[in-house]
């Protein structure tokens, strides 16, 4: 399995505009994609999130989408 040499993760519909989560990108750089990182990287993606009163559910959706994207990369 090859290590991640470059990563770009952008969340859409969780902010006023597309939002690039650099902390999540850095969390997987120079690592082989595996299930452990697929579980921990989403936490880095939302670490600075500050949900409003009625949209806290979006944080869980964002974490799930980041995890699915990372796991999809394991196929290649």
Secondary structure, DSSP 8 states (H G I E B T S, - for coil): --B------EE-SSSSS-EE-HHHHHHHTTSB--HHHHHHHHHHHTTT----TT-THHHHHHHHHHHHHHHHHTT-
